[in-house]
Amino acid sequence: MPYYPPPTQPPRPIRVRRQVLGGSLASNPAGGADAKLALSKGIGTPDHNVIGQVFAAGNTQSGPVTTGGSLAYNNHGHGFDLTKTHTPGVQDSFTQSAHANLFNNGKHNLDAKVFASQNKLANGFEFQRNGAGLDYSHINGHGASLTHSNIPGIGKQLGLDARANLWSSQDRNTRLDLTGNASKWTSGPL
């Protein structure tokens, strides 16, 4: 009599519903402290999800508070997001971006991104900023981003951002990072 193993059941999808309230506070050499508060809500699985966020950011000593919101869709390392920000008396912007994972072995991650933004300053000046970049991250919290952007009629810019994790708590909810950035206009008047 032949043996037939019992049929396997398909895996049940895991639904992730997560609401996170977070923020940051960093000293500013120009005075005061830069503060940010964000409320995020996500639905879906870790590999396939939609995340919404509202946020407010500003300096405790001076300047207006920037408010905004974003909506992101992610599917196995690929996705897009939309972000709208408003800084009273300074600027309004709307940014669209898409990203694709190029490499991920569980320790190292490399993503490619493209973006476009429409910006309007308080004085009525409007401009667009478009670009592309690469983002690298390490499981221990280190990473770097290289971005090339173009502002039509103004110029092109190359930017590099880097971060190194100096300390993380065991649950990785608390961390101390060292960050730095550099940028160079490669064309245009600036």
C-alpha positions in Angstrom: 0.0 0.0 0.0 1.6 3.3 -1.1 2.1 6.0 1.5 0.6 9.5 0.9 1.6 12.2 3.3 -1.2 14.4 4.5 -1.8 17.5 2.3 0.0 20.6 3.5 -2.0 23.7 4.4 -1.0 26.9 2.7 0.7 29.3 5.2 -1.7 31.8 6.8 -0.9 35.4 6.0 0.3 37.3 9.0 -1.4 40.7 9.3 0.6 43.4 10.9 -1.2 46.3 12.3 1.1 48.7 14.0 0.7 52.2 15.3 3.9 54.0 16.4 4.3 57.3 18.1 7.9 58.5 18.0 10.1 61.5 18.0 13.5 63.0 18.2 15.3 65.9 19.8 18.7 67.2 18.7 20.7 70.2 19.7 21.2 72.9 17.0 24.4 74.9 17.0 22.4 77.9 15.8 20.3 77.8 19.0 17.5 75.8 20.6 16.8 72.2 19.7 15.4 70.6 16.6 12.3 68.5 17.6 10.2 66.0 15.5 7.1 64.1 16.5 5.6 61.5 14.2 2.6 59.2 14.3 2.7 56.2 12.0 0.2 53.5 11.2 0.9 50.4 9.1 -1.2 47.5 7.8 -0.2 44.3 6.0 2.7 41.9 6.4 6.4 42.7 6.9 6.9 42.0 3.2 3.8 43.6 1.8 2.3 46.7 3.5 0.9 50.2 3.4 2.2 52.8 5.9 0.8 56.2 6.6 2.4 58.9 8.7 1.7 62.4 10.0 4.4 64.5 11.5 5.4 67.9 12.9 9.0 69.3 13.2 10.6 72.5 14.3 13.1 74.3 16.4 12.3 75.0 20.1 13.8 78.5 19.9 12.7 79.9 16.6 11.1 79.3 13.2 7.8 77.9 12.1 6.8 74.3 12.6 6.8 72.1 9.5 3.8 69.7 9.3 3.1 67.0 6.8 2.0 63.5 6.0 3.1 60.6 3.9 1.7 57.4 2.4 3.9 54.5 1.4 3.4 51.1 -0.3 6.0 48.4 0.0 6.0 45.0 -1.7 9.1 42.7 -1.0 11.6 45.6 -1.1 10.0 47.6 -3.9 7.6 50.4 -3.5 6.7 54.1 -3.7 5.7 56.9 -1.4 4.0 60.3 -1.5 4.9 63.1 0.9 3.3 66.5 1.4 4.9 69.1 3.7 3.9 72.6 4.7 6.1 75.2 6.4 4.1 78.4 7.1 5.7 81.5 5.5 8.5 79.4 3.9 7.6 76.5 1.6 5.1 73.9 0.5 6.3 70.7 -1.2 4.9 67.5 -2.7 7.4 64.6 -3.3 6.9 61.3 -5.1 9.5 58.6 -5.0 9.9 55.0 -5.9 12.5 52.4 -4.7 13.7 49.0 -5.7 15.8 46.6 -3.7 18.9 45.5 -5.7 20.5 43.3 -3.1 19.7 41.9 0.3 21.4 39.0 2.0 20.0 39.7 5.5 23.2 41.6 6.5 23.7 44.1 3.7 21.0 45.9 1.8 21.3 48.0 -1.4 18.3 50.0 -2.8 18.0 52.2 -5.8 15.6 55.2 -5.7 14.2 57.9 -8.0 12.3 60.9 -6.9 10.5 64.1 -8.1 9.3 67.0 -6.1 7.3 70.1 -6.7 8.1 73.1 -4.5 6.6 76.5 -3.9 8.3 79.1 -1.8 6.3 81.7 0.2 7.4 84.4 -2.2 5.7 82.5 -5.1 8.9 81.1 -6.7 8.2 77.5 -7.9 10.7 74.9 -8.9 11.0 71.1 -9.4 13.7 68.8 -8.1 14.3 65.4 -9.7 16.9 62.8 -9.1 18.1 59.3 -8.3 20.3 57.6 -5.8 21.6 54.5 -4.1 21.0 53.6 -0.4 23.2 51.1 1.5 22.4 49.8 4.9 24.0 47.3 7.3 22.1 45.2 9.8 24.1 46.9 12.6 22.7 50.3 11.7 25.5 51.7 9.5 24.6 53.1 6.1 25.2 55.6 3.3 23.3 57.3 0.6 24.6 58.8 -2.7 22.1 61.0 -4.5 22.3 63.0 -7.7 19.5 65.6 -8.2 18.6 68.2 -10.8 16.8 71.4 -10.4 15.9 72.5 -13.9 17.1 76.0 -14.7 19.3 76.1 -11.5 21.7 73.2 -11.6 22.7 69.7 -10.6 23.8 68.5 -7.1 25.6 65.5 -5.8 25.0 64.5 -2.2 26.5 61.9 0.2 24.9 61.0 3.6 26.5 58.5 6.0 25.6 57.2 9.5 27.4 54.9 11.9 25.7 53.3 14.9 27.8 53.9 18.0 25.5 52.1 20.5 22.2 50.3 20.5 20.1 48.9 23.4 19.5 45.2 23.4 16.0 45.6 22.0 17.4 48.1 19.4 14.7 50.7 20.3 17.3 53.1 21.7 20.4 54.0 19.8 23.2 56.6 19.4 24.3 57.3 15.9 27.0 59.5 14.3 25.8 61.1 11.1 27.3 63.3 8.5 26.6 64.7 5.0 28.3 66.5 2.2 27.0 68.0 -1.0 28.5 69.6 -4.1 26.8 71.5 -6.9 28.2 70.0 -10.1 26.6 72.6 -12.4 24.7 75.9 -12.2 25.4 79.2 -10.4 25.8 77.8 -6.9 
